[in-house]
Amino acid sequence: MARRPSPAAPTGRRDGEASVLAIWVKVRIDPDQRERFLHGIEVDALGSERDEPGCLRFNVLQDAADENTYYFYEVYEDAAAFEAHQRAPHYAVWKAVADTLVGPVEIAQVEPVFPADAAYWAKSPPSE
């Protein structure tokens, strides 16, 4: 898998409103490598949310019509947080299983429309 490009800083925010960096990634996997893929992306997604203060969300979704297609929805505080994510140990686990992918990786930088305010995305302490 090619390294994900570093998205540019968000530009769709209103003056004075803090925004976030969000990406939508679509991948297809080799069905014979599903378990390796799922292990690697689980380590990356859970590690990202648990260990990276700048990772606000990392969801992994499976296409309902094609079990070999997956989507990642990732939200970061900013470009620096995304770059830190790419240096994290759990990201290395993901990169080690990138050979499970087939075809091109589709990456779109997206702007949250609602809620767009970065305060919404801020991590809150776990409730007891």
C-alpha positions in Angstrom: 0.0 0.0 0.0 1.3 3.4 -0.8 1.8 5.7 2.1 -1.3 7.9 2.7 -0.6 11.4 1.6 -0.6 14.0 4.3 -3.8 16.0 3.8 -3.5 19.7 3.6 -4.8 21.9 6.5 -8.6 22.2 6.5 -9.9 25.2 4.5 -13.7 24.9 4.7 -14.1 26.5 8.2 -15.8 29.7 9.0 -13.7 32.6 10.3 -12.9 32.0 14.0 -14.2 28.5 14.0 -11.8 25.7 14.8 -12.0 22.8 12.4 -10.5 19.3 12.2 -8.8 17.2 9.6 -11.0 14.3 8.5 -10.4 11.6 5.9 -12.5 8.9 4.3 -10.5 5.9 3.0 -11.9 3.1 0.9 -9.9 -0.2 0.5 -10.5 -3.6 -1.0 -8.9 -6.7 0.5 -7.8 -10.1 -0.7 -10.5 -12.3 0.8 -7.9 -15.0 1.6 -6.1 -12.4 3.8 -9.2 -11.1 5.7 -8.0 -12.2 9.2 -4.6 -10.5 8.8 -6.2 -7.4 7.5 -8.8 -7.3 10.3 -6.1 -7.8 12.9 -3.9 -5.1 11.5 -6.6 -2.5 11.1 -8.0 -3.3 14.6 -4.7 -2.7 16.2 -4.3 0.6 14.3 -7.8 1.9 14.9 -8.0 1.0 18.6 -4.5 2.2 19.3 -5.2 5.4 17.5 -8.2 6.3 19.6 -6.6 5.0 22.8 -3.1 6.3 22.5 -3.2 9.4 20.3 -4.6 12.6 21.9 -4.9 14.1 18.4 -6.9 11.2 16.9 -10.6 12.1 17.6 -12.2 9.2 15.7 -11.1 6.1 13.8 -14.0 4.0 12.6 -13.7 0.9 10.4 -16.8 -0.1 8.4 -17.5 -3.0 6.1 -19.5 -2.4 2.9 -22.9 -4.1 3.2 -22.9 -5.2 -0.4 -19.3 -6.2 -0.8 -17.7 -8.0 2.2 -14.2 -7.3 0.7 -14.6 -3.5 0.7 -13.9 -1.5 3.9 -14.0 2.2 4.8 -12.1 4.1 7.4 -13.4 7.4 8.8 -10.6 9.1 10.6 -10.8 12.5 12.4 -7.7 14.3 13.7 -7.2 17.6 15.5 -5.0 18.9 12.7 -2.3 17.9 10.1 0.3 17.5 12.9 -1.9 15.0 14.7 -2.3 13.0 11.4 1.5 13.1 10.9 2.0 11.8 14.5 -0.5 9.0 13.8 1.7 7.9 10.9 4.7 7.6 13.3 2.8 5.6 15.9 3.7 2.0 16.7 0.2 0.7 15.9 0.4 2.4 12.5 3.4 0.2 11.8 1.3 -2.9 12.5 -1.2 -1.6 9.9 1.6 -1.0 7.3 2.8 -4.5 7.8 -0.5 -5.9 6.6 -1.0 -3.4 3.7 -0.2 -6.3 1.3 -3.7 -7.6 2.0 -5.1 -4.8 -0.1 -6.0 -5.2 -3.8 -6.5 -2.4 -6.2 -6.1 1.3 -5.5 -6.7 2.9 -2.1 -9.1 5.7 -2.4 -8.6 8.6 0.0 -10.7 11.7 0.3 -10.1 14.6 2.7 -13.5 15.6 3.9 -14.8 18.6 5.9 -17.4 18.0 8.6 -20.5 20.0 7.8 -22.4 19.2 11.0 -21.1 19.2 13.6 -18.1 21.2 12.3 -16.8 22.8 15.5 -13.7 21.2 16.7 -15.0 21.4 20.3 -17.6 18.7 19.4 -14.9 16.3 18.4 -12.7 16.9 21.5 -12.3 13.7 23.6 -14.2 13.7 26.8 -13.2 11.7 29.9 -14.9 8.3 30.2 -18.0 8.4 32.4 -18.0 6.3 35.5 
